[in-house]
């Protein structure tokens, strides 16, 4: 029986970011599940928890930080990597104090993202 690929969930309201990150992860033998909003991701949790979550900080309705806090308050521990194009003062500290495994600025560097995923999941990832 074939072993299932590790699943990474990506939540971003920018379809081009979702497509690019999913392509990168699939090329590195991950299953990439994409969601255009935090609510869409939350609605899919019945399918099982991902091994890691990549979430955009700035999204309408529910931000990445709000999603991270919601998951934590619900008792769900998913290693979370927060990404953002808006490097506002204090954002990194707020996300890390809420439990983010990493905080990365867009445009993302493939090597930085893969290293963050490796650190968050404890997996060795080939660049």
Secondary structure, DSSP 8 states (H G I E B T S, - for coil): -----EEEEEE-S-HHHHHHHHHHHHHTTEEEEEESSHHHHHHTGGG---SEEEEES--SSS-HHHHHHHHHHTT---EEEEEES---TTHHHHHHHTT-SEEEESS--HHHHHHHHHHHHT-----
